Amino acid sequence: MKEWNLFSKQELIDALEKYNNSFALGPSKLTWSYIKFIMRDNDCLLKFVNIANLCIELGHWPSHFKPSNTIVIPKPNKSTYDSPKSY
C-alpha cells in the first residue's frame, strides 16, 4: 500500500493556484475560483486540510469524495489513437 504524506495549508494554496478559475470541478459544479475564494478564509482552509489529513491518517476516503469526470481529448494529426500518448 502506498504511504501518503500529510500536507500543509501552504501546499494546498500552492496547488490551487495552478488551476484555471473557469473550469468546473465535477458533479458539484463548483468552479476553481469559488474554491479559491473559500480557501482564502483561514478557518475554512485549516478545516479542509485537517479533514484531508485525518482521512490520510485513518486510511479512509469517504465515498462522496471519490466521484470524478474525465474528458479525454485526442491530439490532432495522430495516425492511430490506440496509445495513451495520442491523447
Gaussian input, Z-matrix of N, CA and C with variables (Angstrom, degrees):
# hf/3-21g

backbone

0 1
 N
 C     1     B1
 C     2     B2     1     A1
 N     3     B3     2     A2     1     D1
 C     4     B4     3     A3     2     D2
 C     5     B5     4     A4     3     D3
 N     6     B6     5     A5     4     D4
 C     7     B7     6     A6     5     D5
 C     8     B8     7     A7     6     D6
 N     9     B9     8     A8     7     D7
 C    10    B10     9     A9     8     D8
 C    11    B11    10    A10     9     D9
 N    12    B12    11    A11    10    D10
 C    13    B13    12    A12    11    D11
 C    14    B14    13    A13    12    D12
 N    15    B15    14    A14    13    D13
 C    16    B16    15    A15    14    D14
 C    17    B17    16    A16    15    D15
 N    18    B18    17    A17    16    D16
 C    19    B19    18    A18    17    D17
 C    20    B20    19    A19    18    D18
 N    21    B21    20    A20    19    D19
 C    22    B22    21    A21    20    D20
 C    23    B23    22    A22    21    D21
 N    24    B24    23    A23    22    D22
 C    25    B25    24    A24    23    D23
 C    26    B26    25    A25    24    D24
 N    27    B27    26    A26    25    D25
 C    28    B28    27    A27    26    D26
 C    29    B29    28    A28    27    D27
 N    30    B30    29    A29    28    D28
 C    31    B31    30    A30    29    D29
 C    32    B32    31    A31    30    D30
 N    33    B33    32    A32    31    D31
 C    34    B34    33    A33    32    D32
 C    35    B35    34    A34    33    D33
 N    36    B36    35    A35    34    D34
 C    37    B37    36    A36    35    D35
 C    38    B38    37    A37    36    D36
 N    39    B39    38    A38    37    D37
 C    40    B40    39    A39    38    D38
 C    41    B41    40    A40    39    D39
 N    42    B42    41    A41    40    D40
 C    43    B43    42    A42    41    D41
 C    44    B44    43    A43    42    D42
 N    45    B45    44    A44    43    D43
 C    46    B46    45    A45    44    D44
 C    47    B47    46    A46    45    D45
 N    48    B48    47    A47    46    D46
 C    49    B49    48    A48    47    D47
 C    50    B50    49    A49    48    D48
 N    51    B51    50    A50    49    D49
 C    52    B52    51    A51    50    D50
 C    53    B53    52    A52    51    D51
 N    54    B54    53    A53    52    D52
 C    55    B55    54    A54    53    D53
 C    56    B56    55    A55    54    D54
 N    57    B57    56    A56    55    D55
 C    58    B58    57    A57    56    D56
 C    59    B59    58    A58    57    D57
 N    60    B60    59    A59    58    D58
 C    61    B61    60    A60    59    D59
 C    62    B62    61    A61    60    D60
 N    63    B63    62    A62    61    D61
 C    64    B64    63    A63    62    D62
 C    65    B65    64    A64    63    D63
 N    66    B66    65    A65    64    D64
 C    67    B67    66    A66    65    D65
 C    68    B68    67    A67    66    D66
 N    69    B69    68    A68    67    D67
 C    70    B70    69    A69    68    D68
 C    71    B71    70    A70    69    D69
 N    72    B72    71    A71    70    D70
 C    73    B73    72    A72    71    D71
 C    74    B74    73    A73    72    D72
 N    75    B75    74    A74    73    D73
 C    76    B76    75    A75    74    D74
 C    77    B77    76    A76    75    D75
 N    78    B78    77    A77    76    D76
 C    79    B79    78    A78    77    D77
 C    80    B80    79    A79    78    D78
 N    81    B81    80    A80    79    D79
 C    82    B82    81    A81    80    D80
 C    83    B83    82    A82    81    D81
 N    84    B84    83    A83    82    D82
 C    85    B85    84    A84    83    D83
 C    86    B86    85    A85    84    D84
 N    87    B87    86    A86    85    D85
 C    88    B88    87    A87    86    D86
 C    89    B89    88    A88    87    D87
 N    90    B90    89    A89    88    D88
 C    91    B91    90    A90    89    D89
 C    92    B92    91    A91    90    D90
 N    93    B93    92    A92    91    D91
 C    94    B94    93    A93    92    D92
 C    95    B95    94    A94    93    D93
 N    96    B96    95    A95    94    D94
 C    97    B97    96    A96    95    D95
 C    98    B98    97    A97    96    D96
 N    99    B99    98    A98    97    D97
 C   100   B100    99    A99    98    D98
 C   101   B101   100   A100    99    D99
 N   102   B102   101   A101   100   D100
 C   103   B103   102   A102   101   D101
 C   104   B104   103   A103   102   D102
 N   105   B105   104   A104   103   D103
 C   106   B106   105   A105   104   D104
 C   107   B107   106   A106   105   D105
 N   108   B108   107   A107   106   D106
 C   109   B109   108   A108   107   D107
 C   110   B110   109   A109   108   D108
 N   111   B111   110   A110   109   D109
 C   112   B112   111   A111   110   D110
 C   113   B113   112   A112   111   D111
 N   114   B114   113   A113   112   D112
 C   115   B115   114   A114   113   D113
 C   116   B116   115   A115   114   D114
 N   117   B117   116   A116   115   D115
 C   118   B118   117   A117   116   D116
 C   119   B119   118   A118   117   D117
 N   120   B120   119   A119   118   D118
 C   121   B121   120   A120   119   D119
 C   122   B122   121   A121   120   D120
 N   123   B123   122   A122   121   D121
 C   124   B124   123   A123   122   D122
 C   125   B125   124   A124   123   D123
 N   126   B126   125   A125   124   D124
 C   127   B127   126   A126   125   D125
 C   128   B128   127   A127   126   D126
 N   129   B129   128   A128   127   D127
 C   130   B130   129   A129   128   D128
 C   131   B131   130   A130   129   D129
 N   132   B132   131   A131   130   D130
 C   133   B133   132   A132   131   D131
 C   134   B134   133   A133   132   D132
 N   135   B135   134   A134   133   D133
 C   136   B136   135   A135   134   D134
 C   137   B137   136   A136   135   D135
 N   138   B138   137   A137   136   D136
 C   139   B139   138   A138   137   D137
 C   140   B140   139   A139   138   D138
 N   141   B141   140   A140   139   D139
 C   142   B142   141   A141   140   D140
 C   143   B143   142   A142   141   D141
 N   144   B144   143   A143   142   D142
 C   145   B145   144   A144   143   D143
 C   146   B146   145   A145   144   D144
 N   147   B147   146   A146   145   D145
 C   148   B148   147   A147   146   D146
 C   149   B149   148   A148   147   D147
 N   150   B150   149   A149   148   D148
 C   151   B151   150   A150   149   D149
 C   152   B152   151   A151   150   D150
 N   153   B153   152   A152   151   D151
 C   154   B154   153   A153   152   D152
 C   155   B155   154   A154   153   D153
 N   156   B156   155   A155   154   D154
 C   157   B157   156   A156   155   D155
 C   158   B158   157   A157   156   D156
 N   159   B159   158   A158   157   D157
 C   160   B160   159   A159   158   D158
 C   161   B161   160   A160   159   D159
 N   162   B162   161   A161   160   D160
 C   163   B163   162   A162   161   D161
 C   164   B164   163   A163   162   D162
 N   165   B165   164   A164   163   D163
 C   166   B166   165   A165   164   D164
 C   167   B167   166   A166   165   D165
 N   168   B168   167   A167   166   D166
 C   169   B169   168   A168   167   D167
 C   170   B170   169   A169   168   D168
 N   171   B171   170   A170   169   D169
 C   172   B172   171   A171   170   D170
 C   173   B173   172   A172   171   D171
 N   174   B174   173   A173   172   D172
 C   175   B175   174   A174   173   D173
 C   176   B176   175   A175   174   D174
 N   177   B177   176   A176   175   D175
 C   178   B178   177   A177   176   D176
 C   179   B179   178   A178   177   D177
 N   180   B180   179   A179   178   D178
 C   181   B181   180   A180   179   D179
 C   182   B182   181   A181   180   D180
 N   183   B183   182   A182   181   D181
 C   184   B184   183   A183   182   D182
 C   185   B185   184   A184   183   D183
 N   186   B186   185   A185   184   D184
 C   187   B187   186   A186   185   D185
 C   188   B188   187   A187   186   D186
 N   189   B189   188   A188   187   D187
 C   190   B190   189   A189   188   D188
 C   191   B191   190   A190   189   D189
 N   192   B192   191   A191   190   D190
 C   193   B193   192   A192   191   D191
 C   194   B194   193   A193   192   D192
 N   195   B195   194   A194   193   D193
 C   196   B196   195   A195   194   D194
 C   197   B197   196   A196   195   D195
 N   198   B198   197   A197   196   D196
 C   199   B199   198   A198   197   D197
 C   200   B200   199   A199   198   D198
 N   201   B201   200   A200   199   D199
 C   202   B202   201   A201   200   D200
 C   203   B203   202   A202   201   D201
 N   204   B204   203   A203   202   D202
 C   205   B205   204   A204   203   D203
 C   206   B206   205   A205   204   D204
 N   207   B207   206   A206   205   D205
 C   208   B208   207   A207   206   D206
 C   209   B209   208   A208   207   D207
 N   210   B210   209   A209   208   D208
 C   211   B211   210   A210   209   D209
 C   212   B212   211   A211   210   D210
 N   213   B213   212   A212   211   D211
 C   214   B214   213   A213   212   D212
 C   215   B215   214   A214   213   D213
 N   216   B216   215   A215   214   D214
 C   217   B217   216   A216   215   D215
 C   218   B218   217   A217   216   D216
 N   219   B219   218   A218   217   D217
 C   220   B220   219   A219   218   D218
 C   221   B221   220   A220   219   D219
 N   222   B222   221   A221   220   D220
 C   223   B223   222   A222   221   D221
 C   224   B224   223   A223   222   D222
 N   225   B225   224   A224   223   D223
 C   226   B226   225   A225   224   D224
 C   227   B227   226   A226   225   D225
 N   228   B228   227   A227   226   D226
 C   229   B229   228   A228   227   D227
 C   230   B230   229   A229   228   D228
 N   231   B231   230   A230   229   D229
 C   232   B232   231   A231   230   D230
 C   233   B233   232   A232   231   D231
 N   234   B234   233   A233   232   D232
 C   235   B235   234   A234   233   D233
 C   236   B236   235   A235   234   D234
 N   237   B237   236   A236   235   D235
 C   238   B238   237   A237   236   D236
 C   239   B239   238   A238   237   D237
 N   240   B240   239   A239   238   D238
 C   241   B241   240   A240   239   D239
 C   242   B242   241   A241   240   D240
 N   243   B243   242   A242   241   D241
 C   244   B244   243   A243   242   D242
 C   245   B245   244   A244   243   D243
 N   246   B246   245   A245   244   D244
 C   247   B247   246   A246   245   D245
 C   248   B248   247   A247   246   D246
 N   249   B249   248   A248   247   D247
 C   250   B250   249   A249   248   D248
 C   251   B251   250   A250   249   D249
 N   252   B252   251   A251   250   D250
 C   253   B253   252   A252   251   D251
 C   254   B254   253   A253   252   D252
 N   255   B255   254   A254   253   D253
 C   256   B256   255   A255   254   D254
 C   257   B257   256   A256   255   D255
 N   258   B258   257   A257   256   D256
 C   259   B259   258   A258   257   D257
 C   260   B260   259   A259   258   D258

   B1=1.4604
   B2=1.5285
   B3=1.3077
   B4=1.4574
   B5=1.5233
   B6=1.3149
   B7=1.4607
   B8=1.5251
   B9=1.3053
   B10=1.4599
   B11=1.5157
   B12=1.3091
   B13=1.4562
   B14=1.5174
   B15=1.3145
   B16=1.4590
   B17=1.5240
   B18=1.3040
   B19=1.4557
   B20=1.5138
   B21=1.3177
   B22=1.4600
   B23=1.5207
   B24=1.3229
   B25=1.4633
   B26=1.5278
   B27=1.3278
   B28=1.4606
   B29=1.5254
   B30=1.3196
   B31=1.4652
   B32=1.5345
   B33=1.3220
   B34=1.4605
   B35=1.5273
   B36=1.3098
   B37=1.4676
   B38=1.5265
   B39=1.3347
   B40=1.4655
   B41=1.5284
   B42=1.3260
   B43=1.4649
   B44=1.5283
   B45=1.3225
   B46=1.4605
   B47=1.5262
   B48=1.3209
   B49=1.4614
   B50=1.5262
   B51=1.3105
   B52=1.4677
   B53=1.5283
   B54=1.3252
   B55=1.4523
   B56=1.5167
   B57=1.3297
   B58=1.4566
   B59=1.5253
   B60=1.3027
   B61=1.4690
   B62=1.5208
   B63=1.3044
   B64=1.4602
   B65=1.5217
   B66=1.3218
   B67=1.4526
   B68=1.5199
   B69=1.3371
   B70=1.4658
   B71=1.5183
   B72=1.3103
   B73=1.4531
   B74=1.5115
   B75=1.3028
   B76=1.4617
   B77=1.5023
   B78=1.3474
   B79=1.4625
   B80=1.5323
   B81=1.3169
   B82=1.4661
   B83=1.5224
   B84=1.3331
   B85=1.4657
   B86=1.5211
   B87=1.3274
   B88=1.4599
   B89=1.5149
   B90=1.3133
   B91=1.4597
   B92=1.5220
   B93=1.3281
   B94=1.4635
   B95=1.5220
   B96=1.3266
   B97=1.4707
   B98=1.5272
   B99=1.3270
   B100=1.4597
   B101=1.5309
   B102=1.3297
   B103=1.4732
   B104=1.5280
   B105=1.3327
   B106=1.4689
   B107=1.5307
   B108=1.3412
   B109=1.4580
   B110=1.5329
   B111=1.3221
   B112=1.4666
   B113=1.5167
   B114=1.3284
   B115=1.4570
   B116=1.5299
   B117=1.3337
   B118=1.4759
   B119=1.5234
   B120=1.3262
   B121=1.4724
   B122=1.5263
   B123=1.3188
   B124=1.4631
   B125=1.5236
   B126=1.3388
   B127=1.4670
   B128=1.5294
   B129=1.3304
   B130=1.4674
   B131=1.5230
   B132=1.3167
   B133=1.4654
   B134=1.5250
   B135=1.3127
   B136=1.4642
   B137=1.5312
   B138=1.3250
   B139=1.4706
   B140=1.5215
   B141=1.3259
   B142=1.4584
   B143=1.5248
   B144=1.3237
   B145=1.4718
   B146=1.5250
   B147=1.3268
   B148=1.4681
   B149=1.5266
   B150=1.3295
   B151=1.4711
   B152=1.5185
   B153=1.3318
   B154=1.4665
   B155=1.5255
   B156=1.3234
   B157=1.4634
   B158=1.5276
   B159=1.3262
   B160=1.4722
   B161=1.5276
   B162=1.3187
   B163=1.4713
   B164=1.5276
   B165=1.3115
   B166=1.4614
   B167=1.5276
   B168=1.3313
   B169=1.4732
   B170=1.5176
   B171=1.3285
   B172=1.4648
   B173=1.5317
   B174=1.3331
   B175=1.4560
   B176=1.5208
   B177=1.3236
   B178=1.4663
   B179=1.5228
   B180=1.3369
   B181=1.4583
   B182=1.5149
   B183=1.3453
   B184=1.4685
   B185=1.5251
   B186=1.3124
   B187=1.4668
   B188=1.5295
   B189=1.3292
   B190=1.4669
   B191=1.5286
   B192=1.3551
   B193=1.4612
   B194=1.5311
   B195=1.3244
   B196=1.4625
   B197=1.5223
   B198=1.3198
   B199=1.4704
   B200=1.5235
   B201=1.3229
   B202=1.4619
   B203=1.5149
   B204=1.3002
   B205=1.4612
   B206=1.5172
   B207=1.3130
   B208=1.4555
   B209=1.5164
   B210=1.3006
   B211=1.4555
   B212=1.5204
   B213=1.3181
   B214=1.4560
   B215=1.5236
   B216=1.3137
   B217=1.4527
   B218=1.5256
   B219=1.3434
   B220=1.4663
   B221=1.5237
   B222=1.3394
   B223=1.4589
   B224=1.5283
   B225=1.3100
   B226=1.4645
   B227=1.5307
   B228=1.3060
   B229=1.4640
   B230=1.5273
   B231=1.3110
   B232=1.4652
   B233=1.5267
   B234=1.3306
   B235=1.4604
   B236=1.5222
   B237=1.3170
   B238=1.4569
   B239=1.5245
   B240=1.3165
   B241=1.4631
   B242=1.5251
   B243=1.3300
   B244=1.4677
   B245=1.5209
   B246=1.3175
   B247=1.4589
   B248=1.5241
   B249=1.3256
   B250=1.4720
   B251=1.5216
   B252=1.3365
   B253=1.4692
   B254=1.5283
   B255=1.3204
   B256=1.4525
   B257=1.5211
   B258=1.3227
   B259=1.4627
   B260=1.5091
   A1=109.04
   A2=116.02
   A3=121.75
   A4=110.56
   A5=115.73
   A6=121.31
   A7=109.08
   A8=116.20
   A9=121.34
   A10=109.10
   A11=116.52
   A12=121.52
   A13=109.63
   A14=115.93
   A15=120.43
   A16=107.90
   A17=116.98
   A18=118.57
   A19=110.96
   A20=115.02
   A21=122.21
   A22=111.14
   A23=114.99
   A24=120.42
   A25=109.76
   A26=117.64
   A27=120.56
   A28=111.61
   A29=116.95
   A30=119.73
   A31=110.89
   A32=116.72
   A33=120.02
   A34=110.68
   A35=117.34
   A36=121.67
   A37=110.25
   A38=116.65
   A39=121.04
   A40=110.97
   A41=116.97
   A42=120.68
   A43=110.85
   A44=117.80
   A45=121.29
   A46=112.19
   A47=117.33
   A48=121.23
   A49=112.40
   A50=117.74
   A51=122.00
   A52=113.17
   A53=118.08
   A54=120.95
   A55=112.86
   A56=116.16
   A57=124.06
   A58=108.94
   A59=116.73
   A60=121.69
   A61=114.74
   A62=119.44
   A63=120.36
   A64=114.54
   A65=118.63
   A66=119.99
   A67=112.35
   A68=116.03
   A69=121.55
   A70=109.21
   A71=116.61
   A72=121.98
   A73=113.76
   A74=117.57
   A75=119.50
   A76=111.07
   A77=116.89
   A78=120.68
   A79=114.04
   A80=118.08
   A81=121.06
   A82=112.15
   A83=116.72
   A84=124.05
   A85=113.42
   A86=117.22
   A87=120.57
   A88=108.75
   A89=116.85
   A90=120.43
   A91=109.75
   A92=115.07
   A93=119.53
   A94=110.43
   A95=117.76
   A96=119.38
   A97=110.81
   A98=117.26
   A99=120.26
   A100=110.71
   A101=116.88
   A102=120.11
   A103=109.78
   A104=116.85
   A105=120.32
   A106=110.58
   A107=116.28
   A108=120.57
   A109=110.61
   A110=116.61
   A111=120.98
   A112=110.84
   A113=116.68
   A114=121.03
   A115=113.28
   A116=117.29
   A117=119.74
   A118=110.97
   A119=116.00
   A120=120.69
   A121=107.79
   A122=116.62
   A123=121.36
   A124=112.72
   A125=118.12
   A126=120.54
   A127=110.86
   A128=117.41
   A129=120.33
   A130=110.76
   A131=115.67
   A132=120.61
   A133=110.70
   A134=116.88
   A135=121.58
   A136=111.10
   A137=116.98
   A138=119.65
   A139=111.21
   A140=117.00
   A141=120.15
   A142=110.99
   A143=116.40
   A144=121.07
   A145=110.19
   A146=117.68
   A147=120.56
   A148=111.85
   A149=117.20
   A150=120.43
   A151=110.20
   A152=116.52
   A153=120.12
   A154=110.85
   A155=117.48
   A156=120.28
   A157=112.11
   A158=117.34
   A159=119.85
   A160=110.92
   A161=116.69
   A162=119.99
   A163=109.62
   A164=116.95
   A165=121.36
   A166=110.03
   A167=116.59
   A168=120.08
   A169=112.34
   A170=116.91
   A171=121.27
   A172=112.77
   A173=115.77
   A174=119.54
   A175=112.21
   A176=116.19
   A177=121.14
   A178=108.96
   A179=115.80
   A180=121.08
   A181=106.54
   A182=118.85
   A183=121.50
   A184=112.54
   A185=115.76
   A186=121.03
   A187=112.78
   A188=118.75
   A189=118.98
   A190=112.61
   A191=118.20
   A192=121.52
   A193=111.57
   A194=118.19
   A195=121.67
   A196=117.08
   A197=121.25
   A198=119.08
   A199=111.95
   A200=115.55
   A201=120.33
   A202=109.24
   A203=115.08
   A204=122.03
   A205=107.55
   A206=116.33
   A207=121.42
   A208=108.57
   A209=115.31
   A210=120.81
   A211=107.05
   A212=116.08
   A213=121.80
   A214=108.30
   A215=116.11
   A216=121.22
   A217=108.74
   A218=117.41
   A219=119.22
   A220=111.40
   A221=115.61
   A222=120.49
   A223=108.16
   A224=117.77
   A225=119.80
   A226=112.14
   A227=114.59
   A228=122.94
   A229=114.68
   A230=117.75
   A231=121.46
   A232=107.91
   A233=116.28
   A234=119.19
   A235=112.29
   A236=116.37
   A237=121.09
   A238=109.28
   A239=115.04
   A240=120.09
   A241=110.71
   A242=117.02
   A243=120.41
   A244=112.40
   A245=117.54
   A246=122.53
   A247=110.03
   A248=118.34
   A249=120.27
   A250=113.61
   A251=117.27
   A252=120.44
   A253=112.43
   A254=117.02
   A255=121.29
   A256=112.90
   A257=115.59
   A258=119.87
   A259=111.31
   D1=139.99
   D2=-179.54
   D3=-72.91
   D4=136.60
   D5=174.16
   D6=-85.23
   D7=130.67
   D8=178.05
   D9=-105.75
   D10=135.78
   D11=176.51
   D12=-88.86
   D13=144.29
   D14=174.27
   D15=-68.39
   D16=156.01
   D17=-179.73
   D18=-124.94
   D19=161.68
   D20=-175.17
   D21=-102.00
   D22=169.64
   D23=176.13
   D24=-59.62
   D25=-41.81
   D26=-177.75
   D27=-65.19
   D28=-37.42
   D29=177.40
   D30=-62.96
   D31=-38.95
   D32=177.73
   D33=-66.93
   D34=-44.76
   D35=178.33
   D36=-59.03
   D37=-45.84
   D38=179.82
   D39=-62.28
   D40=-40.54
   D41=179.88
   D42=-66.98
   D43=-41.22
   D44=-179.07
   D45=-64.32
   D46=-32.59
   D47=-178.49
   D48=-62.82
   D49=-22.47
   D50=-176.14
   D51=-78.25
   D52=-14.84
   D53=-172.56
   D54=-93.53
   D55=139.74
   D56=177.41
   D57=-67.22
   D58=130.42
   D59=-174.34
   D60=-65.76
   D61=-20.19
   D62=-172.60
   D63=-90.72
   D64=-12.28
   D65=-176.94
   D66=-82.80
   D67=141.05
   D68=176.24
   D69=-80.06
   D70=148.71
   D71=-177.90
   D72=-81.01
   D73=-25.96
   D74=-177.32
   D75=155.70
   D76=-143.24
   D77=-175.46
   D78=-56.19
   D79=-29.23
   D80=-179.27
   D81=-71.95
   D82=-22.52
   D83=-177.52
   D84=64.50
   D85=16.80
   D86=175.24
   D87=-75.81
   D88=134.43
   D89=178.49
   D90=-86.13
   D91=161.15
   D92=177.50
   D93=-61.16
   D94=-35.78
   D95=-179.36
   D96=-62.38
   D97=-36.97
   D98=178.33
   D99=-68.96
   D100=-43.78
   D101=177.94
   D102=-61.36
   D103=-43.36
   D104=178.86
   D105=-61.74
   D106=-39.51
   D107=178.61
   D108=-61.92
   D109=-45.91
   D110=178.85
   D111=-61.04
   D112=-41.97
   D113=-175.83
   D114=-73.98
   D115=-7.67
   D116=173.39
   D117=-68.51
   D118=-25.19
   D119=176.94
   D120=-78.80
   D121=118.02
   D122=-174.59
   D123=-58.33
   D124=-36.16
   D125=179.07
   D126=-65.29
   D127=-44.08
   D128=178.15
   D129=-64.00
   D130=-43.67
   D131=179.59
   D132=-60.04
   D133=-47.60
   D134=-179.32
   D135=-63.37
   D136=-42.22
   D137=179.18
   D138=-64.50
   D139=-41.22
   D140=178.69
   D141=-61.98
   D142=-47.57
   D143=179.51
   D144=-62.24
   D145=-42.50
   D146=179.79
   D147=-63.35
   D148=-42.86
   D149=178.69
   D150=-62.74
   D151=-47.21
   D152=-179.50
   D153=-62.57
   D154=-43.46
   D155=179.99
   D156=-66.47
   D157=-35.34
   D158=175.14
   D159=-65.44
   D160=-39.29
   D161=176.28
   D162=-60.10
   D163=-42.34
   D164=179.39
   D165=-65.19
   D166=-46.91
   D167=-179.28
   D168=-61.95
   D169=-39.42
   D170=-178.69
   D171=-81.10
   D172=-15.58
   D173=-177.45
   D174=70.90
   D175=29.32
   D176=-178.29
   D177=-133.57
   D178=125.33
   D179=176.21
   D180=-116.65
   D181=112.13
   D182=-175.93
   D183=-54.01
   D184=144.79
   D185=-174.32
   D186=-60.16
   D187=-30.66
   D188=-179.14
   D189=-74.78
   D190=-5.71
   D191=173.77
   D192=-90.56
   D193=-9.64
   D194=-169.22
   D195=-90.03
   D196=-30.90
   D197=-175.86
   D198=-59.98
   D199=144.35
   D200=176.13
   D201=-151.05
   D202=161.48
   D203=175.36
   D204=-116.64
   D205=136.51
   D206=177.22
   D207=-122.64
   D208=131.64
   D209=176.44
   D210=-115.49
   D211=119.23
   D212=-179.19
   D213=-95.26
   D214=123.90
   D215=-177.99
   D216=-114.82
   D217=115.28
   D218=179.91
   D219=-71.01
   D220=141.83
   D221=174.42
   D222=-72.86
   D223=142.38
   D224=-179.30
   D225=-70.79
   D226=154.20
   D227=172.56
   D228=63.07
   D229=32.83
   D230=174.20
   D231=-93.83
   D232=139.47
   D233=-178.70
   D234=-73.10
   D235=-26.84
   D236=178.68
   D237=-145.54
   D238=153.01
   D239=-179.38
   D240=-119.08
   D241=32.94
   D242=179.63
   D243=-97.90
   D244=10.72
   D245=178.84
   D246=-124.05
   D247=141.12
   D248=177.59
   D249=-57.74
   D250=-26.59
   D251=179.73
   D252=-69.45
   D253=-9.94
   D254=179.15
   D255=-84.83
   D256=-0.78
   D257=-176.08
   D258=-122.20

